[in-house]
Amino acid sequence: MINENALVIYKNKPAIVIDRADGKYTITLTDGEQVKVRDKDIELIHPGPVKNFSEIEIDNPPESSIKEAWELLLEENDPMSLKDLTNLIFSEYKPSTAFAVYSLLKDGLYFNGTIDAIIPRKKEDVENEESKRGEKLRETEERSGFINRIKACLKNPSGNVIHSDDFRFMQDVEALAFGKSTKSRTLKDLGLSETPEDAHNLLLKTNFWTPMVNPHPVRFGLSLNNAVVCPDAPLANEQRQNLCHLKAFAIDNSWSNDPDDAISLTEESGKTIFYVHIADPASSITFDSPCEKEAKDRGATLYIPEGTYRMLADDSIPLFALGLSGKSPVLTFKMTIDTEGYVIDTEIFPSIVNVRRLTYEQADKEMEENSEDGAILRSLYDLTQKIFNRRAAQGAINIEYFDVHIFVENETVKIEQEIHCKSASIVKECMITAGEGTGTWAASRGLAFPYISQEIETQPDNKQKDLGGIAGSFQLRRCMRPRVLSVKPGRHQGLGLETYTQVTSPLRRYTDLLSHIQIRKVLRGEKPLSADDISMRLGFGEAASSAVIHAERASNNHWVMVYLLNKINSGFDAIAIENKGNRWLVLIPSIALEIQIPLQKKVSPNETIKLVLKSVNISKGEAVFIHSV
């Protein structure tokens, strides 16, 4: 039986017995709470009397006394009660010393067991535990010093005293900034929000990262390595039509190094024949092959200012890209165009072509010259304008936009505004027409295919005045709903087409490669892929390509912010787009940046205004401009 005012342990914590009634004890806990417990719920460590908890403040015995008692127990190899061990260590058994020995037991460095039978731990176990505790103590002290240094750095960035080995404490911050983790002990210890943006900001402020670190691709779960599975080269003995007599032009940006389409134009029996020659990786990449699976998982090639990370292995480019050397094996899409710009027939077959590569600027210059190639390019321009006018009459939306090329070179960000070339409109219209012709070709055969459709909401001129210009293009953009991929054809209202797909970038987009794989099966007389096969692949591929698109946008914005770091207090021309209450949406064409700002005077949509850059926040991807009246 336990007496009143005895010191007991309840749930590993000290308690004082008040009374006993009806076979239960009433005890007081350290926080003043009173609890009724059974005899088996408590352990007696001293009979008392103990009136309050101040009487059991722990007596700290000398380390030498503890070790002597531990060594004695090791020699005798017999269990010892808590009372006897207390007398051995303190030479006095009282509430405070009894609780001190109980705390030693719970600490577990030297002793194990129960209150009634305490045993010593083995020497090697004690030494290992001491080593672990010493290391933990050093780690705690070093971390405390690190946190203090970080706080001092945040208060006075110019007096940065961060140690080079502090990065080990910042690894959880970096993991959060890269989106590899959702928690950070360091940010929590500093009282900061555990968000990727705050993690990025801390890394910048403490100089663990420079602005040249772009976290967005990794944050979206993308690999910054090229694909590794290289497809086989096109079969050397495959029958291909020889179209080397045709002029074939691969027109692209000057920085493009993976050309995957070329165009030709001729007449046959008085009919206009228009060819789009496309890289032919599906000649060797088959459905469910390792290469196809890797492309599916990536979704698309990642193009960001600091580099290109390909959907297909680097070694596939010289195998399939057009015009890099000699004659190019391609998949040709031959379309017959009537006098009103309609595609009246589409043939698809493997061929071999001799491709001439041109930049947009070179193609435009060629069109101005009195040469055979110039005449063909001019005819292509006239034809594509006719096709565009036909689509416009069918409800196609044409959006005017400003685009820039952002690239990082020797730790410097450069931004070049793209010039709108006539040849760019040729290429755009040719690629759309190839998608229209192929969509009709696939639908007429009842094929499951990656068809693309799009709906448009009520046109703005049905609700409000068409603003025209850039502001009008923004109006139109808001009317366009997201595109839909389906195994069944549907109307693409944005392009003004009844049926549409994409087939012109099989080296860059997975859905285009999937289209080519299905086409190849038909051309070889094999059983086409089922709707389930196509649909499943579309789901995976679109999810991956969506991540690529978002990473590219975030990366471009990141590098625009880095570019602006050295432009504080610089002036920029902007175009007023839309009034949003007390703020305006404006576009800065030179850097293709859309922002919202308050304006100091009344303006109209499409009006050019002057802005001054005041600050940049890299981690949030935000820049603050003010209106310069």
C-alpha positions as CSV (number, residue, x, y, z in Angstrom):
1,M,0.0,0.0,0.0
2,I,1.3,3.5,-0.9
3,N,1.0,6.2,1.7
4,E,-0.4,9.7,1.3
5,N,2.3,12.3,0.2
6,A,4.3,9.6,-1.4
7,L,6.3,10.3,-4.6
8,V,5.2,8.1,-7.5
9,I,5.6,7.9,-11.2
10,Y,2.6,8.2,-13.5
11,K,3.1,7.9,-17.2
12,N,6.9,8.5,-16.8
13,K,6.2,11.8,-14.9
14,P,6.4,12.5,-11.1
15,A,3.1,12.7,-9.1
16,I,2.2,13.1,-5.4
17,V,-0.4,10.8,-3.7
18,I,-3.2,12.8,-2.0
19,D,-5.3,10.0,-0.7
20,R,-6.7,6.5,-1.3
21,A,-10.3,5.6,-1.4
22,D,-12.4,2.8,-3.0
23,G,-9.3,1.0,-4.1
24,K,-8.0,4.0,-6.1
25,Y,-5.4,6.7,-5.5
26,T,-5.9,10.4,-6.1
27,I,-2.7,11.9,-7.3
28,T,-1.6,15.5,-8.2
29,L,0.4,16.1,-11.3
30,T,3.1,18.8,-11.9
31,D,0.5,21.0,-13.7
32,G,-1.9,20.8,-10.7
33,E,-4.3,18.4,-12.3
34,Q,-5.7,15.7,-10.0
35,V,-6.3,12.2,-11.4
36,K,-7.8,9.0,-9.9
37,V,-5.6,6.0,-10.8
38,R,-5.4,2.3,-9.9
39,D,-2.4,0.8,-8.0
40,K,-1.0,-0.7,-11.2
41,D,-1.0,2.7,-12.9
42,I,1.7,4.2,-10.6
43,E,5.2,3.2,-9.4
44,L,6.5,4.2,-5.9
45,I,9.9,5.8,-5.9
46,H,9.9,7.3,-2.4
47,P,7.3,7.0,0.5
48,G,7.6,10.7,1.3
49,P,6.3,12.7,2.8
50,V,6.4,15.1,-0.2
51,K,4.2,18.2,0.1
52,N,5.0,19.9,-3.2
53,F,7.1,19.4,-6.3
54,S,9.8,21.9,-5.3
55,E,11.0,19.2,-2.9
56,I,12.1,17.0,-5.8
57,E,14.1,19.4,-7.8
58,I,16.8,17.1,-9.3
59,D,20.0,16.8,-7.4
60,N,22.8,16.5,-10.0
61,P,25.2,13.9,-8.7
62,P,28.9,14.1,-9.8
63,E,29.6,12.3,-13.0
64,S,32.3,10.3,-11.1
65,S,29.7,9.0,-8.6
66,I,27.5,7.8,-11.4
67,K,30.3,6.0,-13.2
68,E,31.5,4.4,-9.9
69,A,28.0,3.0,-9.3
70,W,27.7,1.8,-12.9
71,E,31.1,0.1,-12.7
72,L,30.2,-1.5,-9.4
73,L,27.0,-3.0,-10.9
74,L,29.0,-4.2,-13.9
75,E,31.4,-6.1,-11.5
76,E,28.7,-7.5,-9.3
77,N,26.4,-8.3,-12.3
78,D,23.3,-8.2,-10.0
79,P,20.2,-6.0,-10.4
80,M,19.8,-3.3,-7.8
81,S,16.6,-1.5,-6.6
82,L,16.2,2.2,-7.1
83,K,16.5,2.8,-3.3
84,D,19.8,0.9,-3.1
85,L,21.2,2.7,-6.2
86,T,20.2,6.1,-4.8
87,N,22.0,5.3,-1.5
88,L,25.0,4.1,-3.5
89,I,25.2,7.3,-5.6
90,F,24.1,9.9,-3.1
91,S,24.6,8.2,0.2
92,E,21.1,9.5,1.0
93,Y,17.7,8.2,0.0
94,K,15.2,11.2,-0.1
95,P,12.6,12.3,-2.6
96,S,14.9,14.6,-4.6
97,T,17.8,12.0,-4.8
98,A,15.3,9.2,-5.6
99,F,13.8,11.2,-8.5
100,A,17.4,12.1,-9.7
101,V,18.2,8.3,-9.9
102,Y,14.9,7.6,-11.7
103,S,15.8,10.3,-14.2
104,L,19.2,8.6,-14.7
105,L,17.3,5.3,-15.4
106,K,15.0,7.0,-17.9
107,D,18.0,8.8,-19.5
108,G,19.3,5.3,-20.4
109,L,23.0,6.1,-20.7
110,Y,24.4,4.0,-17.9
111,F,21.3,2.0,-16.6
112,N,18.4,0.0,-17.9
113,G,15.7,-2.1,-16.3
114,T,12.9,-1.2,-13.8
115,I,12.6,0.6,-10.5
116,D,12.8,-2.7,-8.7
117,A,15.6,-4.2,-10.8
118,I,18.1,-1.7,-12.3
119,I,20.9,-3.2,-14.4
120,P,24.0,-1.6,-15.9
121,R,24.4,-1.2,-19.7
122,K,27.4,-2.9,-21.3
123,K,30.6,-0.9,-21.6
124,E,30.6,-0.8,-25.4
125,D,26.9,0.3,-25.4
126,V,27.7,3.2,-23.1
127,E,30.7,4.2,-25.2
128,N,28.6,4.1,-28.4
129,E,25.8,6.1,-26.8
130,E,28.3,8.7,-25.4
131,S,29.7,9.1,-28.9
132,K,26.3,9.6,-30.4
133,R,25.3,12.1,-27.8
134,G,28.5,14.0,-28.2
135,E,28.0,14.2,-31.9
136,K,24.4,15.3,-31.4
137,L,25.5,18.0,-29.0
138,R,28.1,19.3,-31.4
139,E,25.5,19.3,-34.2
140,T,23.1,21.2,-32.0
141,E,25.7,23.8,-31.1
142,E,26.8,24.1,-34.7
143,R,23.2,24.4,-35.9
144,S,22.5,27.1,-33.3
145,G,25.6,29.0,-34.5
146,F,24.4,28.6,-38.1
147,I,20.9,29.9,-37.3
148,N,22.4,33.0,-35.5
149,R,24.6,33.7,-38.5
150,I,21.7,33.4,-40.9
151,K,19.7,35.8,-38.8
152,A,22.6,38.3,-38.7
153,C,23.0,38.0,-42.5
154,L,19.3,38.7,-43.1
155,K,19.6,41.8,-40.9
156,N,22.8,43.0,-42.6
157,P,23.4,41.3,-46.0
158,S,26.6,43.3,-46.5
159,G,28.1,41.8,-43.4
160,N,27.6,38.2,-44.5
161,V,29.6,35.9,-42.2
162,I,28.1,32.6,-43.5
163,H,30.6,29.7,-43.3
164,S,31.5,27.6,-46.3
165,D,30.4,24.4,-44.5
166,D,27.0,25.9,-43.6
167,F,25.5,24.5,-46.8
168,R,24.8,21.2,-45.1
169,F,22.2,23.0,-43.0
170,M,20.8,24.6,-46.2
171,Q,20.2,21.4,-48.0
172,D,16.6,21.2,-46.8
173,V,16.1,24.8,-48.0
174,E,17.5,23.9,-51.4
175,A,15.3,20.8,-51.6
176,L,12.2,22.9,-50.9
177,A,13.3,25.6,-53.5
178,F,13.6,22.8,-56.1
179,G,10.2,21.4,-55.1
180,K,11.7,18.1,-54.0
181,S,10.3,18.6,-50.4
182,T,7.5,20.4,-48.8
183,K,9.2,21.0,-45.4
184,S,12.3,22.8,-44.2
185,R,13.6,22.7,-40.6
186,T,15.8,25.7,-41.4
187,L,13.0,27.9,-42.6
188,K,10.9,26.8,-39.6
189,D,13.7,27.6,-37.2
190,L,14.1,31.0,-38.8
191,G,10.3,31.7,-38.5
192,L,9.9,31.8,-42.3
193,S,7.2,30.3,-44.4
194,E,8.0,26.8,-45.8
195,T,7.3,27.7,-49.5
196,P,9.5,27.2,-52.6
197,E,9.5,31.0,-53.0
198,D,10.7,31.8,-49.5
199,A,13.3,29.0,-49.8
200,H,14.6,30.5,-53.0
201,N,14.7,34.0,-51.5
202,L,16.7,32.8,-48.5
203,L,19.2,31.0,-50.8
204,L,19.7,34.2,-52.7
205,K,19.9,36.5,-49.7
206,T,22.6,34.3,-48.1
207,N,24.5,33.9,-51.4
208,F,24.2,30.1,-51.4
209,W,22.6,30.6,-54.8
210,T,23.2,33.3,-57.3
211,P,20.4,34.6,-59.6
212,M,21.8,32.3,-62.3
213,V,20.2,29.3,-60.6
214,N,16.8,28.5,-62.3
215,P,14.8,26.1,-60.0
216,H,11.7,25.9,-62.2
217,P,12.4,22.9,-64.4
218,V,13.3,20.7,-61.4
219,R,10.4,22.2,-59.5
220,F,8.1,20.9,-62.2
221,G,9.7,17.5,-61.9
222,L,11.6,17.6,-65.2
223,S,15.0,16.1,-65.9
224,L,17.9,18.4,-66.9
225,N,19.5,15.6,-68.9
226,N,18.7,14.5,-72.4
227,A,16.9,11.3,-73.1
228,V,19.4,8.3,-73.2
229,V,17.7,5.7,-75.3
230,C,18.8,6.3,-78.9
231,P,16.6,4.9,-81.7
232,D,18.0,2.9,-84.6
233,A,18.8,4.7,-87.9
234,P,16.1,4.6,-90.6
235,L,16.3,1.3,-92.5
236,A,18.7,1.6,-95.4
237,N,16.7,-0.7,-97.6
238,E,13.2,0.8,-97.0
239,Q,11.5,1.9,-100.2
240,R,11.3,5.6,-100.3
241,Q,10.1,7.9,-103.1
242,N,13.0,10.0,-104.5
243,L,11.9,13.6,-104.3
244,C,15.3,15.1,-104.6
245,H,14.2,16.9,-107.8
246,L,12.0,19.1,-105.6
247,K,13.2,22.3,-104.0
248,A,12.7,21.6,-100.2
249,F,13.2,24.4,-97.7
250,A,13.7,24.0,-94.0
251,I,13.0,27.5,-92.6
252,D,13.5,28.1,-88.9
253,N,15.1,30.5,-86.3
254,S,18.8,31.1,-86.6
255,W,19.4,29.3,-83.3
256,S,17.5,26.1,-84.2
257,N,19.7,23.1,-84.5
258,D,17.1,20.3,-84.7
259,P,15.2,21.1,-88.0
260,D,12.3,18.6,-88.3
261,D,10.3,20.0,-91.2
262,A,10.7,21.3,-94.8
263,I,8.3,22.5,-97.5
264,S,8.1,22.1,-101.3
265,L,5.7,23.4,-103.9
266,T,5.0,22.3,-107.5
267,E,2.2,21.7,-110.0
268,E,1.0,18.4,-111.4
269,S,-1.6,18.3,-114.2
270,G,-2.5,21.9,-113.5
271,K,-3.1,21.3,-109.8
272,T,-1.2,23.0,-107.0
273,I,0.8,20.3,-105.0
274,F,2.1,21.3,-101.7
275,Y,4.5,19.1,-99.7
276,V,5.5,19.1,-96.0
277,H,8.5,16.8,-95.4
278,I,8.8,15.7,-91.8
279,A,11.6,14.0,-89.8
280,D,10.9,10.3,-89.7
281,P,11.8,8.9,-86.3
282,A,8.8,6.5,-86.4
283,S,10.6,4.6,-89.1
284,S,12.5,2.9,-86.3
285,I,10.7,3.9,-83.1
286,T,7.9,1.5,-82.5
287,F,5.0,1.5,-80.1
288,D,5.9,0.4,-76.6
289,S,9.6,0.4,-77.4
290,P,12.1,1.8,-74.8
291,C,12.6,4.9,-76.9
292,E,8.8,5.6,-77.3
293,K,8.3,5.1,-73.5
294,E,11.0,7.6,-72.7
295,A,9.6,10.1,-75.1
296,K,6.1,9.6,-73.5
297,D,7.5,10.2,-70.0
298,R,9.1,13.5,-71.1
299,G,6.2,14.7,-73.3
300,A,8.3,17.2,-75.2
301,T,11.7,18.7,-75.6
302,L,12.4,21.3,-72.9
303,Y,13.6,24.6,-74.4
304,I,14.8,27.0,-71.8
305,P,17.2,30.0,-72.1
306,E,20.1,28.1,-70.6
307,G,19.8,25.0,-72.7
308,T,17.8,22.3,-74.5
309,Y,16.9,19.0,-73.0
310,R,15.6,16.6,-75.6
311,M,12.7,14.3,-75.7
312,L,14.8,12.0,-77.9
313,A,18.5,11.2,-77.3
314,D,21.0,13.6,-78.8
315,D,22.3,11.0,-81.1
316,S,18.9,10.8,-82.8
317,I,19.3,14.4,-84.2
318,P,21.9,13.5,-86.9
319,L,19.9,10.5,-87.8
320,F,16.6,12.2,-88.4
321,A,16.9,16.0,-88.5
322,L,16.6,17.6,-91.9
323,G,19.3,19.1,-94.0
324,L,22.2,18.5,-91.6
325,S,24.1,16.5,-94.1
326,G,23.4,15.1,-97.6
327,K,20.0,13.7,-98.4
328,S,17.3,13.4,-95.7
329,P,14.9,10.4,-95.1
330,V,11.5,11.9,-94.3
331,L,7.8,11.2,-94.1
332,T,6.2,13.3,-96.8
333,F,2.7,14.8,-96.5
334,K,1.6,15.6,-100.1
335,M,-1.5,17.8,-100.3
336,T,-3.4,18.9,-103.3
337,I,-4.8,22.5,-102.9
338,D,-7.7,23.9,-104.9
339,T,-8.0,27.4,-106.2
340,E,-9.8,28.6,-103.0
341,G,-7.1,27.2,-100.6
342,Y,-8.9,24.0,-99.6
343,V,-7.0,20.7,-99.1
344,I,-8.8,18.3,-101.5
345,D,-6.4,15.3,-101.2
346,T,-3.7,14.1,-98.9
347,E,-1.1,11.4,-99.5
348,I,1.5,10.3,-96.9
349,F,4.5,8.2,-97.8
350,P,8.2,7.9,-96.9
351,S,10.6,9.7,-99.2
352,I,14.1,11.1,-99.5
353,V,14.6,14.8,-100.1
354,N,17.5,17.2,-100.5
355,V,16.9,20.0,-98.0
356,R,18.1,23.6,-98.1
357,R,18.2,25.2,-94.6
358,L,17.2,28.9,-94.3
359,T,16.7,31.3,-91.4
360,Y,13.5,33.4,-91.5
361,E,15.6,36.4,-92.4
362,Q,17.4,34.6,-95.2
363,A,14.1,33.3,-96.6
364,D,12.6,36.8,-96.6
365,K,15.7,38.2,-98.4
366,E,15.5,35.3,-100.9
367,M,11.9,36.2,-101.7
368,E,13.0,39.7,-102.7
369,E,15.6,38.3,-105.2
370,N,15.0,37.3,-108.8
371,S,16.0,33.6,-108.4
372,E,14.3,30.2,-108.8
373,D,14.2,29.7,-105.0
374,G,12.9,33.2,-104.5
375,A,10.1,32.6,-107.0
376,I,9.1,29.3,-105.2
377,L,9.1,31.0,-101.8
378,R,6.9,33.9,-103.2
379,S,4.5,31.3,-104.6
380,L,4.4,29.6,-101.2
381,Y,3.7,32.9,-99.6
382,D,0.8,33.6,-102.0
383,L,-0.6,30.1,-101.5
384,T,-0.4,30.2,-97.7
385,Q,-2.1,33.6,-97.7
386,K,-4.9,32.1,-99.7
387,I,-5.2,29.2,-97.2
388,F,-5.1,31.7,-94.3
389,N,-7.9,33.7,-95.8
390,R,-10.0,30.6,-96.3
391,R,-9.5,29.7,-92.6
392,A,-10.3,33.2,-91.5
393,A,-13.6,33.0,-93.5
394,Q,-14.3,29.8,-91.5
395,G,-13.9,31.6,-88.2
396,A,-10.2,31.3,-87.5
397,I,-8.8,33.7,-84.9
398,N,-5.6,35.5,-85.7
399,I,-3.8,36.9,-82.6
400,E,-1.1,39.5,-82.9
401,Y,1.7,39.0,-80.4
402,F,5.2,40.1,-79.5
403,D,7.7,37.3,-79.0
404,V,11.3,37.4,-77.8
405,H,14.3,35.1,-77.8
406,I,15.9,34.8,-74.4
407,F,19.2,33.1,-74.0
408,V,22.0,32.8,-71.4
409,E,25.5,33.2,-72.6
410,N,28.6,33.4,-70.3
411,E,26.5,34.2,-67.2
412,T,24.8,37.0,-69.1
413,V,21.1,37.1,-70.0
414,K,20.3,38.4,-73.5
415,I,16.9,39.2,-74.9
416,E,16.2,39.8,-78.6
417,Q,12.9,40.8,-79.9
418,E,11.8,38.5,-82.8
419,I,11.1,40.2,-86.1
420,H,7.9,39.2,-87.8
421,C,9.1,37.7,-91.1
422,K,6.9,36.8,-94.0
423,S,8.5,33.4,-94.2
424,A,7.4,32.7,-90.6
425,S,3.8,33.0,-91.7
426,I,4.6,30.6,-94.6
427,V,5.9,28.0,-92.2
428,K,3.1,28.5,-89.7
429,E,0.4,28.0,-92.4
430,C,2.2,25.1,-93.9
431,M,2.3,23.3,-90.5
432,I,-1.4,24.0,-89.9
433,T,-2.3,22.7,-93.3
434,A,-0.3,19.5,-92.8
435,G,-2.3,19.1,-89.5
436,E,-5.6,19.6,-91.3
437,G,-4.7,17.3,-94.2
438,T,-3.5,14.5,-91.9
439,G,-6.5,14.9,-89.6
440,T,-8.8,14.4,-92.6
441,W,-6.7,11.5,-93.8
442,A,-6.9,9.7,-90.5
443,A,-10.6,10.4,-89.9
444,S,-11.5,9.1,-93.4
445,R,-9.9,5.8,-92.4
446,G,-11.7,5.7,-89.0
447,L,-8.4,5.8,-87.2
448,A,-8.0,6.5,-83.5
449,F,-5.6,9.4,-83.6
450,P,-4.4,12.4,-81.5
451,Y,-7.0,14.8,-82.8
452,I,-7.0,18.3,-81.5
453,S,-10.2,20.4,-81.1
454,Q,-10.9,23.8,-79.5
455,E,-14.0,25.8,-78.6
456,I,-14.3,29.6,-78.6
457,E,-16.5,31.5,-76.3
458,T,-18.7,34.3,-77.7
459,Q,-16.7,36.6,-79.8
460,P,-15.8,39.9,-78.1
461,D,-17.5,42.0,-80.8
462,N,-20.8,40.4,-79.8
463,K,-20.3,41.7,-76.2
464,Q,-18.2,44.8,-76.6
465,K,-16.3,46.9,-79.1
466,D,-13.4,45.1,-80.8
467,L,-10.4,47.0,-79.7
468,G,-8.1,45.9,-82.5
469,G,-4.3,45.9,-82.2
470,I,-2.6,44.2,-79.2
471,A,-5.5,45.0,-76.9
472,G,-7.8,43.3,-79.3
473,S,-5.6,40.2,-79.5
474,F,-5.8,40.0,-75.7
475,Q,-9.6,40.1,-76.0
476,L,-9.5,37.3,-78.5
477,R,-7.1,35.3,-76.4
478,R,-9.6,35.3,-73.5
479,C,-12.2,33.8,-75.7
480,M,-10.2,30.7,-76.5
481,R,-10.8,27.7,-74.3
482,P,-8.0,25.2,-73.7
483,R,-7.4,22.7,-76.6
484,V,-8.7,19.2,-76.2
485,L,-6.9,16.0,-77.3
486,S,-9.2,13.1,-78.2
487,V,-9.1,9.9,-80.2
488,K,-12.1,11.3,-82.2
489,P,-12.0,14.2,-84.5
490,G,-13.6,17.5,-83.6
491,R,-13.8,21.1,-84.8
492,H,-10.9,23.4,-84.0
493,Q,-12.7,26.7,-83.9
494,G,-9.5,28.7,-83.2
495,L,-8.0,27.6,-86.5
496,G,-11.2,27.5,-88.4
497,L,-10.8,23.8,-89.3
498,E,-13.2,20.9,-89.1
499,T,-10.5,18.4,-88.3
500,Y,-7.0,19.0,-87.0
501,T,-4.0,17.2,-85.5
502,Q,-0.3,17.9,-85.2
503,V,2.4,15.9,-87.0
504,T,5.2,18.3,-87.8
505,S,7.5,18.0,-84.8
506,P,8.0,14.3,-84.0
507,L,11.5,15.1,-82.7
508,R,10.1,17.7,-80.2
509,R,6.6,16.7,-79.3
510,Y,5.5,13.2,-78.1
511,T,1.9,13.5,-79.5
512,D,3.4,14.2,-83.0
513,L,5.6,11.1,-82.6
514,L,2.6,9.1,-81.6
515,S,0.8,10.3,-84.7
516,H,3.7,9.2,-86.8
517,I,3.7,5.7,-85.2
518,Q,0.1,5.3,-86.1
519,I,0.6,6.5,-89.6
520,R,3.5,4.1,-90.0
521,K,1.4,1.2,-88.9
522,V,-1.1,2.0,-91.6
523,L,1.5,2.4,-94.3
524,R,3.1,-0.9,-93.4
525,G,-0.3,-2.7,-93.5
526,E,-0.2,-3.4,-89.8
527,K,-3.1,-3.4,-87.4
528,P,-3.5,0.3,-86.2
529,L,-3.3,1.2,-82.6
530,S,-6.6,1.0,-80.8
531,A,-8.5,3.9,-79.3
532,D,-7.5,2.6,-75.8
533,D,-3.8,2.5,-76.8
534,I,-3.9,6.1,-78.2
535,S,-6.0,7.5,-75.3
536,M,-3.8,6.0,-72.6
537,R,-0.6,7.4,-74.3
538,L,-2.3,10.8,-74.8
539,G,-3.0,11.1,-71.1
540,F,0.5,10.4,-70.0
541,G,2.1,12.5,-72.8
542,E,-0.1,15.5,-72.2
543,A,0.6,15.5,-68.5
544,A,4.3,15.5,-69.2
545,S,4.2,18.1,-71.9
546,S,2.0,20.3,-69.7
547,A,4.8,20.3,-67.1
548,V,7.3,21.2,-69.9
549,I,5.1,24.1,-71.0
550,H,4.8,25.5,-67.4
551,A,8.5,25.0,-66.7
552,E,9.4,26.9,-69.9
553,R,7.1,29.8,-69.1
554,A,8.4,30.0,-65.5
555,S,12.0,29.7,-66.7
556,N,11.6,32.5,-69.3
557,N,10.0,34.7,-66.6
558,H,12.9,33.9,-64.2
559,W,15.5,34.9,-66.8
560,V,13.6,38.1,-67.6
561,M,13.8,39.0,-63.9
562,V,17.5,38.3,-63.9
563,Y,17.9,40.5,-67.0
564,L,16.0,43.3,-65.2
565,L,18.3,43.2,-62.1
566,N,20.7,45.5,-63.9
567,K,18.0,47.7,-65.3
568,I,16.7,49.3,-62.1
569,N,15.5,52.9,-62.8
570,S,15.6,52.2,-66.5
571,G,12.7,53.3,-68.7
572,F,10.6,50.9,-70.8
573,D,7.8,51.4,-73.4
574,A,4.6,49.5,-72.7
575,I,1.3,49.1,-74.4
576,A,-1.9,49.6,-72.4
577,I,-4.1,46.5,-72.7
578,E,-7.0,46.5,-70.3
579,N,-8.4,48.5,-67.4
580,K,-8.8,46.4,-64.2
581,G,-10.3,48.7,-61.6
582,N,-7.6,50.9,-60.3
583,R,-4.9,49.1,-62.2
584,W,-4.1,48.4,-65.9
585,L,-2.8,45.3,-67.6
586,V,0.1,46.4,-69.8
587,L,2.5,44.7,-72.1
588,I,6.2,45.5,-72.3
589,P,7.0,44.3,-75.9
590,S,10.9,44.5,-75.6
591,I,10.8,41.7,-73.0
592,A,7.3,40.2,-73.7
593,L,6.3,40.9,-70.1
594,E,2.7,41.3,-68.9
595,I,2.2,43.2,-65.6
596,Q,-0.5,45.1,-63.8
597,I,0.2,48.6,-62.5
598,P,-1.6,51.7,-61.4
599,L,-1.4,54.5,-64.0
600,Q,-1.1,58.2,-63.2
601,K,-3.3,59.5,-66.1
602,K,-6.2,58.4,-68.2
603,V,-5.1,56.1,-71.1
604,S,-6.8,54.1,-73.8
605,P,-6.3,50.5,-74.9
606,N,-3.3,50.2,-77.4
607,E,-1.8,53.5,-76.1
608,T,2.0,53.5,-75.6
609,I,3.1,54.6,-72.1
610,K,6.4,55.0,-70.3
611,L,7.3,52.9,-67.3
612,V,10.3,53.0,-65.0
613,L,11.6,49.8,-63.3
614,K,11.9,50.2,-59.5
615,S,12.6,46.7,-58.1
616,V,12.9,43.0,-58.9
617,N,12.0,40.0,-56.9
618,I,13.7,36.9,-58.4
619,S,12.2,34.3,-56.1
620,K,8.6,35.6,-56.7
621,G,9.2,36.3,-60.4
622,E,7.9,39.8,-60.0
623,A,9.1,43.2,-61.1
624,V,7.7,46.6,-59.9
625,F,7.3,49.3,-62.5
626,I,5.9,52.8,-62.0
627,H,4.2,55.0,-64.6
628,S,6.4,57.8,-65.8
629,V,4.1,60.7,-66.7
